[in-house]
Amino acid sequence: MGKYKKASKNSQFRSSLARISRSAGQDHRPRDIKEPESAISLISKLSSVEESERVEAISAITNLIELPIVRKSLLKEKLVHIILERLLSDNSNDVVRDSYSILRNLAIEEGYDLCVFIWRKDVLTAIDGTLRTSRDFLNGNNVLKPTTQRKYYFDLIENILSLLTSLGSSSEDVMNSIEKRFPDLPTLLVSILSSSDATEEVKFVASESMYILSQIQPSYLVDMKSLEFRIDTSLSMPTQMYCLGIKYNIYEMSQKVEIDLLDIISEVFSIMDRLDIEAAHNVLTNKGIIQNDKQKFTMDIALAARTIAGAQTGMELVSAITESIGNREKIDVRQMNKELSNGLEDHAFNEDEMIVESDTDFSPVIEEIAKVFLVRGFKLFEKYIALPETISRALQAMNNTCWFLNSLKASSIEWVEFTYTLWNKLWNFSLASNDTESNLAIIGTLTAISKLHRGDVPVELSRVRILISSVNDKGNTMEDMEYKIRVIELLGSLAICKGRMDITKDISVFLLTQVISVHSNNAEAILESLDALYDIFADETYEYDEEIFVKGGFLNHLVQVQPKVRLITKQIDKRKNPLLRNRADEVCLNLQRFIAYKKNKQAMK
């Protein structure tokens, strides 16, 4: 039912930082270029015999490539071919460094297609050769090297690591090639993090690369564990956040004791509390403090981007940790029900036999983690929801946290009371944003709270009707389908509450329509609607059973729709989608038992 949701691996790469060029040491904020011709004219200069012209051209392209209209024009002019065939082996260090910077930015902006293209063009061979030279630099006495040369190598390594991260995130085949070509990459990254000479920028990118690549390729985590990876508290807070992510990935792989998880989440919250995300937001949106008629910023643009990236990662870790606990501790009630239901096809329906997620006994450490979330987590969520750069991830972390706290066998009084406050804040906030991810997280959080209180939360019929209309207005995209399912689950949980006949009636009719409509063919939406109807009308003593279910002829409609539900169930491929098929089998069986139960009750009247 989509309670927990983890961010996709590709979304974890921070394009905000990657777009910042360091080639000329100046502010490279986007420029207002209306015509791409000026950028296209730079292409010819890349072939100049004069090194200064090539350096000037590649530096300018590096600064302009983030503009979509310019990027599109440069790609048509075969910029990538020129870089791969000539510039990566140029005799100018500046040209080589900026060429990798351009490939890095293009990989982020253009995604899968470009990543696979340059991989097939054997970009890894070029990277391997360049990294060998860089390793010699790292292994040597680089403190004695000129400052400009040290800066060049660290900037070059930073560009290459960012490019490798984008490449590895694009495809499993590409990631496997990276692991085969660079088996000692974890060693390189750890050496960078422990280097007293490396810049903070390259340390940050090293930690980011290891965090993301270790999620994609768990074998790298084995290497990190064998290297006895430790977090250096002298590192910047954004870098430490990525290191905590690596530590958490190692924890997940090794299934270590839960006390380590408590340490991780405590440190995550500590760093999140200290990160100055408001100042970073002001820098990235060009909103400095006005002093003496001049605009002042408390940090540079690169630090601001790293700060936001660290904040986003902190939210992702919160989501991942709550999801991990919930999934690890959950009892497999579905399998138990499947075993008990064998031979019970003719058995009368009993609401206690429905497929439900049971309360779970948690260890004392998990209970302690829950307290940390309650005391510190929601204060941070409120802080992070206030900014556009972190709102989506903060809402998702809040959603996962609510489901985690709900799963505790004995919810604390503080949590139950707090949920009313949280509900009032989010109920009118939902649908206020055009951001689909944010809306899904808000609806998920509201559903968790509603289910905790059996629907007994403040609602208005007008707001319920807005939610119903929002579902009816959606199309058939994957995002639209997920939205429909989330709203159906929320509405179903609200309809259970007694004393709100008008709300329960509107929701019940809506749910039945989702099942019986000839235009409704989405399996998950139908299954979710049926599950909700079972919950609403499981007890014939409820005041709305007679008024809505009986007088509304719901039973006849459900009898007629049985063949449709069976057909939809059979159409779900067990091999391609086993979880959905298992759920469909359960809902189908419950429908049969529910109908038998309702017929029996009505016959007794």
Protein Blocks (a to p, Z undefined) as FASTA:
>chain_A
ZZaccddfklmpcfklmmpccklopafbdcddfbfklmmmmmmmmmpcblklmmmmmmmm
mmmmmpmklmmmmmmnommmmmmmmmmmccbfklmmmmmmmmmmmmmmnmmmlmmmmmmn
opmmmmmmmmmmmmmmmmmcfklpcfklmmmmmmmmmmmmmmmmmmmmmpmklmmmmmmm
mmmlmmmmmmmmmpckbcfklmmmmmmmmmmmmmmmmmlmmmmmmnopacdfkbcfklmm
mmmmmmmmmmmmnopafklmmmmmmmmmmmmmmpcfklmmmmmnopacdeehiacdfbdf
klmmmmmmmmmmmmmmmmmmmmmmmmmmpccfklmmmmmmgoplmpccdfklpccddddd
ddfklmmmmmmmmmmmmmmmmmmmmpmklmmmmmmmmmmmmmmmmmpmbacfklmmmmmm
mmmmmmmmgokambfklmmmmmmmmmmmmmmnnopacddfklmmmmmmmmmmpccbfklm
mmmmmmmmmmmmmmmpghilmlmmmmmmmmmmmmmpmklccfklmmmmmmmmmmmmmpmk
bmklmmmmmmnommmmmmmmmmmmmmmmmmpcfklmmmlmmmmmmmmmmmmmmmmmmmmm
mmmZZ
